[in-house]
Amino acid sequence: MWRATFAEPPRLEDTVFHLYVDADADESTGRQGPEGVASTGTEYMLSVVGGRGTSSVFAPDGRQTNGPPVSHVVVGNTLLISADVELGRDDRGARFKLYVLCHAITEPGSNPRMSDASSKRLIEGVPLSDREKILRPADHTTNYRVQATFGNHLLQQIETDAQVVVVPHDKLELNGFQIDDSTSRRWPHVRLSETGGTVAAQAPRAGRFHVGFMMYDDSNDERVGFYVGGHLQGVAVANVDNNTTWLYWLEQPVELTAGERVELRALGSGGKHGICNILFLPQPPEARPLQNEVRHLTSSCLARDPDRVAVSWTTTWPCATHFEYGTDSSYGKTVQLDGNCLVHRVVLEGLDPQREYHGRAVGGLGEGEADLGLIDRGLGDVELEADGPGRRVELQLIGEFGLQLVEFMCSPRPR
């Protein structure tokens, strides 16, 4: 937890406040930037902007993803900010560097009125505690007492099941949410307008139900708590980021009375929390986790450009485009494009038309990297271990026409 003291009580509605946390006190890792600039080397950027807490985390190579939820409160002239982050440590305790930036919200194109821009400072000797960590609902990083499935046809079947009661988005009780009138998504939904917003519905009749809801899972950090009678029943964590609508429901049925209130609370640090409905399910559907797969890996070259080859593939979740290639299985050359996407394409240039090339696609999982296109001859389905602790993924390479692809080779046509 950090405390920032202001000359007067801060007005969060028109304030931008950033904490740049260089967790390992090393400028060579984390956020990239010019040497000596205070924000360079940041691992965690914790922010309160317009009254909403958000955060970003930067990998050692500078890649940016959504960070942990940020809690904040104003007490008098102070702003208290809390987030679950991993700080460096030595034999004296926690050790990291910190930079604070604060200014007023301004109109586009105008210069912000600066309140404070301190220099980066080394923080060390912070005592550590061995007490058990307090786990808040927003701290869950995976579904807690909640199952999930996806697929438009499946969700449509569930919605139209006569045994399922669906309360649509425009019939929900909204507090800190509003109907999203401008959306291109398949299902209409509400969107979060205030930190800690809630949506609610009443049980249609007495009975045991698996309470559920549908929500679009994009790249934002969206987490939703299920509450009945003010008590937490489970937490849905939308962190697959595959840009599609999911159904989340409680693993265990809840005994409800007719008209009993069921509430969903926004717990994530950012995003729309685009809830489409609340469902009362007599029986739960089958859970369907997302499989990390590479599909449709193809290559092509044109007669007029014999030294250039285009390679394309798709992944079942958004990740950066990264391709390694060479004249043997050690590869040696890399093409990398910024930004996460589902459809990937690279162009390999300067190839020798008389030689044969091998290549693989590599996709990041957020906890280190896993090879997604390791296509040595004869491997077929492969299972590889990511660099993250204990994280394993089963990968399947599927070529055109449903054929199993076990090797990538491209031989440009001779001149």
C-alpha positions as a Python dict, from the first residue, in 0.01 Angstrom:
ca = {
    (1, 'M'): (0, 0, 0),
    (2, 'W'): (121, 348, -87),
    (3, 'R'): (14, 685, 56),
    (4, 'A'): (30, 1016, -132),
    (5, 'T'): (-28, 1338, 64),
    (6, 'F'): (-168, 1646, -109),
    (7, 'A'): (-191, 2010, 0),
    (8, 'E'): (-572, 1975, -8),
    (9, 'P'): (-811, 1682, -40),
    (10, 'P'): (-756, 1541, -391),
    (11, 'R'): (-1045, 1561, -640),
    (12, 'L'): (-1016, 1225, -813),
    (13, 'E'): (-1280, 1305, -1074),
    (14, 'D'): (-1038, 1541, -1256),
    (15, 'T'): (-702, 1397, -1146),
    (16, 'V'): (-449, 1168, -1313),
    (17, 'F'): (-224, 991, -1063),
    (18, 'H'): (47, 739, -1164),
    (19, 'L'): (284, 530, -955),
    (20, 'Y'): (571, 391, -1165),
    (21, 'V'): (710, 95, -971),
    (22, 'D'): (1052, -32, -1082),
    (23, 'A'): (1008, -355, -886),
    (24, 'D'): (1362, -488, -937),
    (25, 'A'): (1535, -145, -929),
    (26, 'D'): (1686, -227, -1270),
    (27, 'E'): (1631, 9, -1566),
    (28, 'S'): (1736, -259, -1817),
    (29, 'T'): (1418, -460, -1753),
    (30, 'G'): (1054, -357, -1780),
    (31, 'R'): (917, -55, -1963),
    (32, 'Q'): (1144, 60, -2243),
    (33, 'G'): (1256, 420, -2278),
    (34, 'P'): (1557, 651, -2293),
    (35, 'E'): (1826, 590, -2034),
    (36, 'G'): (1781, 808, -1727),
    (37, 'V'): (1412, 881, -1785),
    (38, 'A'): (1220, 818, -1463),
    (39, 'S'): (960, 585, -1617),
    (40, 'T'): (1218, 361, -1787),
    (41, 'G'): (1248, 23, -1615),
    (42, 'T'): (894, 29, -1473),
    (43, 'E'): (743, -315, -1399),
    (44, 'Y'): (410, -190, -1260),
    (45, 'M'): (223, 127, -1355),
    (46, 'L'): (-50, 179, -1094),
    (47, 'S'): (-297, 453, -1179),
    (48, 'V'): (-603, 635, -1053),
    (49, 'V'): (-751, 831, -1344),
    (50, 'G'): (-1082, 1010, -1320),
    (51, 'G'): (-1165, 818, -1003),
    (52, 'R'): (-1096, 471, -1152),
    (53, 'G'): (-806, 247, -1058),
    (54, 'T'): (-617, 78, -1342),
    (55, 'S'): (-276, -80, -1387),
    (56, 'S'): (-30, -219, -1640),
    (57, 'V'): (253, -467, -1597),
    (58, 'F'): (566, -473, -1812),
    (59, 'A'): (757, -794, -1885),
    (60, 'P'): (1140, -791, -1873),
    (61, 'D'): (1148, -730, -2250),
    (62, 'G'): (906, -436, -2220),
    (63, 'R'): (585, -604, -2338),
    (64, 'Q'): (282, -444, -2171),
    (65, 'T'): (-23, -633, -2041),
    (66, 'N'): (-302, -564, -1794),
    (67, 'G'): (-189, -546, -1435),
    (68, 'P'): (-347, -632, -1100),
    (69, 'P'): (-661, -461, -968),
    (70, 'V'): (-596, -127, -797),
    (71, 'S'): (-789, -28, -484),
    (72, 'H'): (-788, 332, -364),
    (73, 'V'): (-953, 560, -111),
    (74, 'V'): (-921, 928, -14),
    (75, 'V'): (-880, 1003, 356),
    (76, 'G'): (-851, 1375, 422),
    (77, 'N'): (-556, 1506, 222),
    (78, 'T'): (-418, 1161, 146),
    (79, 'L'): (-474, 909, -131),
    (80, 'L'): (-418, 545, -34),
    (81, 'I'): (-345, 300, -318),
    (82, 'S'): (-320, -77, -285),
    (83, 'A'): (-230, -346, -541),
    (84, 'D'): (-89, -699, -534),
    (85, 'V'): (261, -669, -686),
    (86, 'E'): (584, -864, -657),
    (87, 'L'): (866, -641, -527),
    (88, 'G'): (1238, -709, -523),
    (89, 'R'): (1395, -787, -189),
    (90, 'D'): (1727, -835, -17),
    (91, 'D'): (1837, -927, 334),
    (92, 'R'): (1699, -594, 465),
    (93, 'G'): (1350, -634, 320),
    (94, 'A'): (1172, -503, 9),
    (95, 'R'): (1385, -304, -235),
    (96, 'F'): (1252, -118, -542),
    (97, 'K'): (1246, 222, -712),
    (98, 'L'): (944, 453, -729),
    (99, 'Y'): (843, 747, -943),
    (100, 'V'): (525, 953, -889),
    (101, 'L'): (347, 1162, -1153),
    (102, 'C'): (26, 1357, -1090),
    (103, 'H'): (-160, 1615, -1296),
    (104, 'A'): (-509, 1741, -1373),
    (105, 'I'): (-721, 1594, -1650),
    (106, 'T'): (-720, 1827, -1949),
    (107, 'E'): (-879, 1851, -2290),
    (108, 'P'): (-702, 1678, -2585),
    (109, 'G'): (-419, 1890, -2721),
    (110, 'S'): (-372, 2106, -2411),
    (111, 'N'): (-83, 2085, -2168),
    (112, 'P'): (-165, 1930, -1829),
    (113, 'R'): (-121, 2145, -1521),
    (114, 'M'): (141, 1958, -1325),
    (115, 'S'): (88, 1901, -955),
    (116, 'D'): (396, 1691, -889),
    (117, 'A'): (659, 1505, -1085),
    (118, 'S'): (909, 1364, -838),
    (119, 'S'): (1236, 1203, -941),
    (120, 'K'): (1271, 827, -922),
    (121, 'R'): (1379, 722, -575),
    (122, 'L'): (1525, 404, -433),
    (123, 'I'): (1308, 251, -160),
    (124, 'E'): (1475, -12, 56),
    (125, 'G'): (1466, -169, 398),
    (126, 'V'): (1086, -212, 398),
    (127, 'P'): (1008, -487, 654),
    (128, 'L'): (847, -807, 526),
    (129, 'S'): (578, -1008, 702),
    (130, 'D'): (540, -1387, 705),
    (131, 'R'): (170, -1368, 789),
    (132, 'E'): (-75, -1543, 560),
    (133, 'K'): (-174, -1325, 270),
    (134, 'I'): (-522, -1173, 274),
    (135, 'L'): (-706, -1276, -42),
    (136, 'R'): (-969, -1024, -153),
    (137, 'P'): (-1231, -1109, -417),
    (138, 'A'): (-1048, -889, -669),
    (139, 'D'): (-722, -1078, -610),
    (140, 'H'): (-839, -1396, -783),
    (141, 'T'): (-652, -1451, -1108),
    (142, 'T'): (-856, -1755, -1219),
    (143, 'N'): (-1223, -1846, -1186),
    (144, 'Y'): (-1315, -1910, -823),
    (145, 'R'): (-1608, -2150, -770),
    (146, 'V'): (-1708, -2066, -1125),
    (147, 'Q'): (-1711, -2259, -1453),
    (148, 'A'): (-1725, -2117, -1806),
    (149, 'T'): (-1793, -2200, -2169),
    (150, 'F'): (-1802, -2017, -2501),
    (151, 'G'): (-1921, -2053, -2860),
    (152, 'N'): (-2199, -1846, -3016),
    (153, 'H'): (-2414, -2140, -3125),
    (154, 'L'): (-2389, -2302, -2782),
    (155, 'L'): (-2480, -1980, -2602),
    (156, 'Q'): (-2778, -1926, -2830),
    (157, 'Q'): (-2902, -2277, -2750),
    (158, 'I'): (-2870, -2210, -2376),
    (159, 'E'): (-3049, -1876, -2403),
    (160, 'T'): (-3346, -2032, -2586),
    (161, 'D'): (-3377, -2334, -2355),
    (162, 'A'): (-3728, -2324, -2205),
    (163, 'Q'): (-3592, -2434, -1866),
    (164, 'V'): (-3350, -2142, -1844),
    (165, 'V'): (-3467, -1801, -1718),
    (166, 'V'): (-3281, -1513, -1884),
    (167, 'V'): (-3293, -1155, -1755),
    (168, 'P'): (-3165, -942, -2048),
    (169, 'H'): (-2935, -643, -2019),
    (170, 'D'): (-3213, -384, -2040),
    (171, 'K'): (-3409, -548, -1756),
    (172, 'L'): (-3124, -559, -1505),
    (173, 'E'): (-3104, -333, -1200),
    (174, 'L'): (-2805, -109, -1270),
    (175, 'N'): (-2586, 79, -1021),
    (176, 'G'): (-2262, 218, -1166),
    (177, 'F'): (-2345, 56, -1502),
    (178, 'Q'): (-2529, 190, -1805),
    (179, 'I'): (-2656, 41, -2129),
    (180, 'D'): (-2392, 49, -2402),
    (181, 'D'): (-2571, 208, -2697),
    (182, 'S'): (-2264, 202, -2924),
    (183, 'T'): (-2132, -148, -2975),
    (184, 'S'): (-2054, -389, -3259),
    (185, 'R'): (-2067, -697, -3039),
    (186, 'R'): (-2313, -977, -3109),
    (187, 'W'): (-2498, -952, -2776),
    (188, 'P'): (-2623, -617, -2640),
    (189, 'H'): (-2484, -539, -2297),
    (190, 'V'): (-2428, -286, -2023),
    (191, 'R'): (-2092, -124, -1947),
    (192, 'L'): (-1923, -13, -1628),
    (193, 'S'): (-1949, 361, -1562),
    (194, 'E'): (-1830, 380, -1198),
    (195, 'T'): (-1577, 188, -994),
    (196, 'G'): (-1741, -96, -804),
    (197, 'G'): (-2057, -92, -1016),
    (198, 'T'): (-2321, -364, -975),
    (199, 'V'): (-2598, -526, -1176),
    (200, 'A'): (-2873, -732, -1016),
    (201, 'A'): (-3181, -942, -1087),
    (202, 'Q'): (-3442, -1125, -883),
    (203, 'A'): (-3491, -1500, -877),
    (204, 'P'): (-3794, -1588, -1093),
    (205, 'R'): (-3920, -1851, -849),
    (206, 'A'): (-3805, -2051, -551),
    (207, 'G'): (-3556, -2327, -627),
    (208, 'R'): (-3194, -2426, -676),
    (209, 'F'): (-3016, -2248, -960),
    (210, 'H'): (-2668, -2221, -1105),
    (211, 'V'): (-2661, -1844, -1140),
    (212, 'G'): (-2475, -1727, -1449),
    (213, 'F'): (-2413, -1435, -1684),
    (214, 'M'): (-2267, -1373, -2028),
    (215, 'M'): (-1985, -1126, -2095),
    (216, 'Y'): (-1745, -1048, -2378),
    (217, 'D'): (-1382, -1138, -2299),
    (218, 'D'): (-1138, -892, -2454),
    (219, 'S'): (-788, -784, -2352),
    (220, 'N'): (-907, -585, -2049),
    (221, 'D'): (-887, -699, -1688),
    (222, 'E'): (-1249, -784, -1609),
    (223, 'R'): (-1351, -976, -1296),
    (224, 'V'): (-1703, -1017, -1162),
    (225, 'G'): (-1813, -1133, -819),
    (226, 'F'): (-2137, -1329, -761),
    (227, 'Y'): (-2322, -1220, -444),
    (228, 'V'): (-2639, -1357, -284),
    (229, 'G'): (-2763, -1206, 40),
    (230, 'G'): (-2446, -993, 51),
    (231, 'H'): (-2222, -1303, 61),
    (232, 'L'): (-1963, -1387, -203),
    (233, 'Q'): (-2048, -1705, -396),
    (234, 'G'): (-1778, -1701, -663),
    (235, 'V'): (-1560, -1487, -890),
    (236, 'A'): (-1548, -1496, -1271),
    (237, 'V'): (-1216, -1388, -1423),
    (238, 'A'): (-1226, -1295, -1792),
    (239, 'N'): (-858, -1341, -1877),
    (240, 'V'): (-861, -1568, -2182),
    (241, 'D'): (-870, -1256, -2403),
    (242, 'N'): (-1000, -1439, -2712),
    (243, 'N'): (-1244, -1163, -2814),
    (244, 'T'): (-1564, -1359, -2784),
    (245, 'T'): (-1863, -1388, -2550),
    (246, 'W'): (-1842, -1635, -2261),
    (247, 'L'): (-2098, -1777, -2019),
    (248, 'Y'): (-1988, -1794, -1654),
    (249, 'W'): (-2188, -1976, -1385),
    (250, 'L'): (-2155, -2089, -1024),
    (251, 'E'): (-2025, -2444, -986),
    (252, 'Q'): (-2263, -2515, -701),
    (253, 'P'): (-2636, -2437, -719),
    (254, 'V'): (-2774, -2174, -484),
    (255, 'E'): (-3104, -2216, -298),
    (256, 'L'): (-3310, -1906, -375),
    (257, 'T'): (-3650, -1782, -268),
    (258, 'A'): (-3887, -1625, -519),
    (259, 'G'): (-3777, -1265, -578),
    (260, 'E'): (-3446, -1304, -393),
    (261, 'R'): (-3185, -1060, -521),
    (262, 'V'): (-2875, -1184, -704),
    (263, 'E'): (-2597, -928, -756),
    (264, 'L'): (-2292, -911, -981),
    (265, 'R'): (-2012, -674, -874),
    (266, 'A'): (-1738, -540, -1103),
    (267, 'L'): (-1402, -626, -944),
    (268, 'G'): (-1159, -579, -1233),
    (269, 'S'): (-917, -290, -1270),
    (270, 'G'): (-1044, -182, -1611),
    (271, 'G'): (-1256, -260, -1914),
    (272, 'K'): (-1627, -244, -1993),
    (273, 'H'): (-1737, -540, -1785),
    (274, 'G'): (-1990, -577, -2069),
    (275, 'I'): (-2247, -798, -1896),
    (276, 'C'): (-2516, -920, -2138),
    (277, 'N'): (-2765, -1078, -1897),
    (278, 'I'): (-2817, -1282, -1582),
    (279, 'L'): (-2926, -1645, -1622),
    (280, 'F'): (-3090, -1882, -1377),
    (281, 'L'): (-2983, -2232, -1488),
    (282, 'P'): (-3155, -2542, -1341),
    (283, 'Q'): (-2868, -2754, -1481),
    (284, 'P'): (-2520, -2630, -1571),
    (285, 'P'): (-2380, -2672, -1924),
    (286, 'E'): (-2054, -2852, -1986),
    (287, 'A'): (-1748, -2638, -1914),
    (288, 'R'): (-1531, -2566, -2216),
    (289, 'P'): (-1182, -2425, -2153),
    (290, 'L'): (-991, -2264, -2436),
    (291, 'Q'): (-718, -2480, -2587),
    (292, 'N'): (-401, -2297, -2690),
    (293, 'E'): (-369, -2395, -3053),
    (294, 'V'): (-192, -2284, -3367),
    (295, 'R'): (-397, -2338, -3682),
    (296, 'H'): (-373, -2288, -4057),
    (297, 'L'): (4, -2244, -4076),
    (298, 'T'): (79, -2182, -4445),
    (299, 'S'): (353, -2033, -4660),
    (300, 'S'): (360, -1894, -5012),
    (301, 'C'): (604, -1728, -5248),
    (302, 'L'): (565, -1558, -5585),
    (303, 'A'): (762, -1628, -5899),
    (304, 'R'): (849, -1260, -5930),
    (305, 'D'): (994, -1251, -5576),
    (306, 'P'): (1184, -1577, -5534),
    (307, 'D'): (1372, -1450, -5228),
    (308, 'R'): (1057, -1358, -5032),
    (309, 'V'): (814, -1592, -4856),
    (310, 'A'): (493, -1496, -4675),
    (311, 'V'): (403, -1711, -4374),
    (312, 'S'): (66, -1690, -4200),
    (313, 'W'): (-108, -1871, -3916),
    (314, 'T'): (-383, -1825, -3661),
    (315, 'T'): (-391, -1871, -3284),
    (316, 'T'): (-692, -1936, -3063),
    (317, 'W'): (-602, -1647, -2833),
    (318, 'P'): (-445, -1305, -2901),
    (319, 'C'): (-68, -1303, -2875),
    (320, 'A'): (225, -1123, -3033),
    (321, 'T'): (344, -1226, -3380),
    (322, 'H'): (682, -1396, -3342),
    (323, 'F'): (841, -1624, -3601),
    (324, 'E'): (1183, -1792, -3596),
    (325, 'Y'): (1341, -1946, -3905),
    (326, 'G'): (1666, -2068, -4056),
    (327, 'T'): (1822, -2335, -4271),
    (328, 'D'): (1806, -2595, -3992),
    (329, 'S'): (1615, -2659, -3669),
    (330, 'S'): (1833, -2418, -3472),
    (331, 'Y'): (1669, -2136, -3673),
    (332, 'G'): (1875, -1828, -3583),
    (333, 'K'): (1665, -1551, -3735),
    (334, 'T'): (1355, -1386, -3590),
    (335, 'V'): (1069, -1169, -3717),
    (336, 'Q'): (858, -1004, -3447),
    (337, 'L'): (564, -763, -3471),
    (338, 'D'): (418, -564, -3182),
    (339, 'G'): (58, -601, -3071),
    (340, 'N'): (-155, -905, -2989),
    (341, 'C'): (-374, -1058, -3259),
    (342, 'L'): (-546, -1380, -3368),
    (343, 'V'): (-436, -1379, -3733),
    (344, 'H'): (-61, -1356, -3792),
    (345, 'R'): (146, -1285, -4103),
    (346, 'V'): (515, -1224, -4161),
    (347, 'V'): (723, -1184, -4474),
    (348, 'L'): (1067, -1347, -4480),
    (349, 'E'): (1307, -1163, -4710),
    (350, 'G'): (1654, -1222, -4844),
    (351, 'L'): (1614, -1600, -4870),
    (352, 'D'): (1837, -1812, -5091),
    (353, 'P'): (1616, -1975, -5360),
    (354, 'Q'): (1847, -2276, -5370),
    (355, 'R'): (1814, -2363, -5001),
    (356, 'E'): (1549, -2516, -4778),
    (357, 'Y'): (1420, -2337, -4466),
    (358, 'H'): (1260, -2442, -4139),
    (359, 'G'): (1058, -2222, -3904),
    (360, 'R'): (833, -2203, -3601),
    (361, 'A'): (584, -1959, -3450),
    (362, 'V'): (627, -1864, -3085),
    (363, 'G'): (341, -1726, -2876),
    (364, 'G'): (344, -1569, -2532),
    (365, 'L'): (113, -1689, -2253),
    (366, 'G'): (177, -1405, -2011),
    (367, 'E'): (381, -1627, -1778),
    (368, 'G'): (692, -1667, -1987),
    (369, 'E'): (667, -1804, -2340),
    (370, 'A'): (572, -2137, -2490),
    (371, 'D'): (664, -2260, -2837),
    (372, 'L'): (344, -2278, -3037),
    (373, 'G'): (484, -2386, -3367),
    (374, 'L'): (762, -2630, -3285),
    (375, 'I'): (706, -2842, -3593),
    (376, 'D'): (997, -3081, -3617),
    (377, 'R'): (924, -3385, -3830),
    (378, 'G'): (725, -3658, -3658),
    (379, 'L'): (622, -3464, -3347),
    (380, 'G'): (261, -3396, -3442),
    (381, 'D'): (83, -3298, -3118),
    (382, 'V'): (338, -3161, -2874),
    (383, 'E'): (327, -3065, -2512),
    (384, 'L'): (570, -2800, -2396),
    (385, 'E'): (630, -2634, -2063),
    (386, 'A'): (604, -2256, -2043),
    (387, 'D'): (863, -2063, -1846),
    (388, 'G'): (596, -1971, -1593),
    (389, 'P'): (573, -2185, -1276),
    (390, 'G'): (405, -2517, -1352),
    (391, 'R'): (218, -2384, -1656),
    (392, 'R'): (176, -2645, -1932),
    (393, 'V'): (-12, -2618, -2257),
    (394, 'E'): (-107, -2882, -2511),
    (395, 'L'): (-52, -2757, -2863),
    (396, 'Q'): (-191, -2888, -3189),
    (397, 'L'): (-83, -2777, -3534),
    (398, 'I'): (-351, -2808, -3799),
    (399, 'G'): (-272, -2743, -4164),
    (400, 'E'): (-499, -2674, -4457),
    (401, 'F'): (-789, -2910, -4526),
    (402, 'G'): (-768, -3045, -4169),
    (403, 'L'): (-435, -3220, -4231),
    (404, 'Q'): (-193, -3258, -3942),
    (405, 'L'): (106, -3033, -4000),
    (406, 'V'): (428, -3176, -3858),
    (407, 'E'): (687, -2971, -4040),
    (408, 'F'): (716, -2624, -4193),
    (409, 'M'): (943, -2604, -4494),
    (410, 'C'): (953, -2332, -4761),
    (411, 'S'): (1164, -2355, -5074),
    (412, 'P'): (1143, -2039, -5286),
    (413, 'R'): (1115, -2102, -5656),
    (414, 'P'): (1440, -2069, -5852),
    (415, 'R'): (1489, -1763, -6067),
}
